């Protein structure tokens, strides 16, 4: 029986799967994830080929199969590794029952999206596809199981931070709007209202949004 991953160095031949050497394996995987972020952020999933991904990462198609199994596996890993730490921090900010670090959690999210401004639009496009599309199924699985979006509303109510007259389901909508909407505003509207999403502006916006949440759906004082 032949081995699934033959003992050989990475090769530029796309048909070869080869196991990466120890000193390059971390870089190759990271380069593929970076290539996925760059390409999936500006092009539809179906138009991004494994050949394009490998070329962008300066490696072989075989490395996609080695690390991720397929293009879909790379897409899933890319979404998971980009958003998991951010959602974990948001959940933690509500789970502590205090909420004092809410502003910092929002700012961390904004800082990340400032570095990758096309990600919210990419997710919006994927989640707007028919539910039969593989990339839609991947995104749903990641957001539901890995990123635990539904835990946000539960944490709010269970921690005692949510006002009694606010429904957790609607609180989740408010949270998602707070986190994502600034990065979905069309450039023409941002220009019309004089809004530039640089880091000084996002820092002030994070404080504003935290205060809005405290004054609107949360039990807590503004700062």
C-alpha positions as a printed Julia matrix, in Angstrom:
223×3 Matrix{Float64}:
   0.0    0.0    0.0
   1.45   3.39  -0.94
   1.86   6.07   1.7
  -0.66   8.93   1.71
   2.13  11.5    2.06
   5.47  10.32   0.62
   8.68  11.36   2.36
   9.95  14.16   0.13
  10.64  17.86   0.16
   8.08  20.39  -1.11
   8.2   20.53  -4.88
   7.02  23.05  -7.38
   5.3   20.27  -9.32
   1.57  20.74  -8.49
   0.92  17.03  -8.94
   3.16  16.03  -6.02
   1.92  16.04  -2.46
   5.27  15.73  -0.6
   5.7   16.19   3.16
   7.3   19.57   3.98
  10.61  19.74   5.79
  10.51  20.76   9.45
  12.12  24.14   8.89
   9.64  25.2    6.2
   6.36  23.55   7.25
   5.17  26.43   9.45
   5.94  29.01   6.76
   4.19  27.02   4.03
   1.0   26.61   6.03
   1.01  30.27   7.01
   1.66  31.36   3.44
  -1.32  29.34   2.25
  -3.58  30.89   4.89
  -2.36  34.35   3.9
  -2.97  33.58   0.23
  -6.49  32.4    1.08
  -7.22  35.64   2.96
  -5.98  37.73   0.06
  -7.74  35.84  -2.72
 -11.04  34.9   -1.05
 -11.43  38.5    0.14
 -11.54  39.88  -3.41
 -12.86  37.0   -5.52
 -15.79  34.56  -5.23
 -14.96  31.12  -3.88
 -15.67  29.39  -7.19
 -13.23  31.61  -9.1
 -10.31  30.95  -6.77
  -8.54  27.8   -7.92
  -6.02  25.71  -6.02
  -3.48  26.69  -8.64
  -4.08  30.37  -7.89
  -3.78  29.76  -4.17
  -0.56  27.81  -4.57
   0.93  30.44  -6.85
   0.03  33.23  -4.43
   1.67  31.29  -1.59
   4.68  30.4   -3.77
   4.25  26.7   -3.09
   2.69  23.64  -4.76
  -0.92  22.5   -4.99
   0.18  19.39  -3.12
   0.76  21.47   0.0
  -2.91  22.48   0.0
  -3.87  18.81   0.03
  -1.24  18.04   2.67
  -2.28  20.7    5.19
  -5.97  21.22   4.46
  -7.19  18.34   2.29
  -8.82  20.58  -0.3
  -9.65  24.16  -1.22
 -12.72  23.92   1.0
 -10.56  22.8    3.91
  -8.24  25.77   3.41
 -11.24  28.11   3.22
 -12.61  26.72   6.49
  -9.25  26.96   8.27
  -8.83  30.53   7.05
 -12.19  31.67   8.45
 -11.75  29.77  11.7
  -8.25  31.03  12.45
  -9.17  34.62  11.61
 -12.3   34.89  13.72
 -12.0   32.33  16.52
  -9.72  34.42  18.8
 -11.88  37.5   18.27
 -15.14  35.81  19.15
 -13.49  34.09  22.11
 -12.48  37.48  23.5
 -15.97  38.87  22.95
 -17.55  35.92  24.73
 -15.07  36.3   27.6
 -15.88  40.0   27.93
 -19.51  39.13  28.67
 -18.91  35.92  30.6
 -17.04  37.67  33.42
 -20.26  39.32  34.54
 -18.61  42.72  34.6
 -18.33  44.06  31.07
 -15.56  46.53  31.9
 -13.44  45.17  29.05
 -16.24  45.56  26.49
 -14.6   48.58  24.86
 -11.28  46.77  24.55
 -12.97  43.7   23.05
 -14.69  45.85  20.41
 -11.43  47.66  19.68
  -9.59  44.35  19.26
 -12.21  43.3   16.71
 -11.97  46.65  14.9
  -8.18  46.49  14.85
  -8.3   43.06  13.24
 -10.82  44.09  10.59
  -8.85  47.25   9.91
  -6.0   44.97   8.82
  -8.4   42.81   6.77
 -11.2   45.2    5.68
 -12.62  42.88   3.01
 -13.39  40.04   5.4
 -16.85  41.24   6.52
 -17.94  41.68   2.91
 -16.54  38.27   2.02
 -18.51  36.66   4.83
 -21.62  38.58   3.79
 -21.29  37.31   0.23
 -20.76  33.72   1.33
 -23.65  33.74   3.8
 -25.94  35.19   1.1
 -25.39  32.18  -1.15
 -27.95  29.36  -1.38
 -27.61  27.02   1.6
 -26.74  24.2   -0.81
 -23.43  25.87  -1.72
 -20.41  24.2   -0.06
 -18.8   27.47   1.03
 -22.07  28.57   2.68
 -22.19  25.29   4.58
 -18.56  25.71   5.61
 -19.13  29.25   6.88
 -22.24  28.22   8.81
 -20.4   25.36  10.45
 -17.5   27.58  11.46
 -19.66  30.36  12.87
 -21.99  27.99  14.67
 -19.55  25.44  16.05
 -16.13  27.07  16.12
 -16.88  30.74  16.65
 -19.99  30.1   18.75
 -21.89  33.2   17.65
 -24.99  32.01  19.48
 -23.07  32.02  22.76
 -22.88  35.79  22.68
 -26.56  36.28  23.43
 -26.53  33.49  25.99
 -23.52  34.99  27.77
 -25.24  38.34  27.95
 -28.34  36.95  29.61
 -26.57  34.41  31.84
 -24.01  36.92  33.1
 -26.73  39.32  34.22
 -25.46  42.09  31.92
 -28.53  42.07  29.67
 -31.48  44.22  30.66
 -34.59  42.26  31.58
 -36.67  43.84  28.81
 -34.2   42.92  26.05
 -34.53  39.64  24.15
 -31.21  37.79  23.76
 -31.93  37.06  20.1
 -32.26  40.76  19.32
 -29.23  41.56  21.48
 -27.15  39.37  19.17
 -28.32  41.46  16.22
 -27.24  44.62  18.02
 -23.85  43.11  18.75
 -23.31  41.95  15.18
 -24.31  45.37  13.88
 -21.89  47.04  16.28
 -19.0   44.84  15.21
 -19.51  44.48  11.48
 -21.61  47.32  10.05
 -18.87  50.02  10.07
 -16.87  47.86   7.66
 -19.85  47.29   5.35
 -20.67  50.97   4.81
 -20.22  51.77   1.09
 -17.26  54.02   0.35
 -19.55  56.63  -1.22
 -21.56  57.0    1.98
 -18.42  57.15   4.11
 -17.16  59.96   1.9
 -20.52  61.72   2.06
 -20.55  61.79   5.87
 -16.81  62.41   6.18
 -16.01  59.07   7.83
 -12.56  57.54   7.55
 -12.03  54.25   9.35
  -8.46  54.8   10.48
  -7.3   53.52  13.85
  -7.78  56.81  15.76
 -11.36  56.93  14.51
 -11.95  53.25  15.29
 -10.59  53.74  18.81
 -13.11  56.5   19.46
 -15.84  54.46  17.78
 -15.14  51.48  20.04
 -15.72  53.66  23.12
 -18.88  55.11  21.56
 -20.23  51.66  20.69
 -19.48  50.31  24.16
 -21.37  53.22  25.69
 -24.27  52.7   23.29
 -24.52  49.06  24.33
 -24.36  49.95  28.03
 -27.02  52.62  27.65
 -29.19  50.51  25.38
 -29.22  46.75  26.02
 -26.8   46.23  28.9
 -26.96  46.95  32.59
 -24.03  49.23  33.28
 -22.79  52.78  33.36
 -21.32  54.68  30.45
 -17.74  55.91  30.53
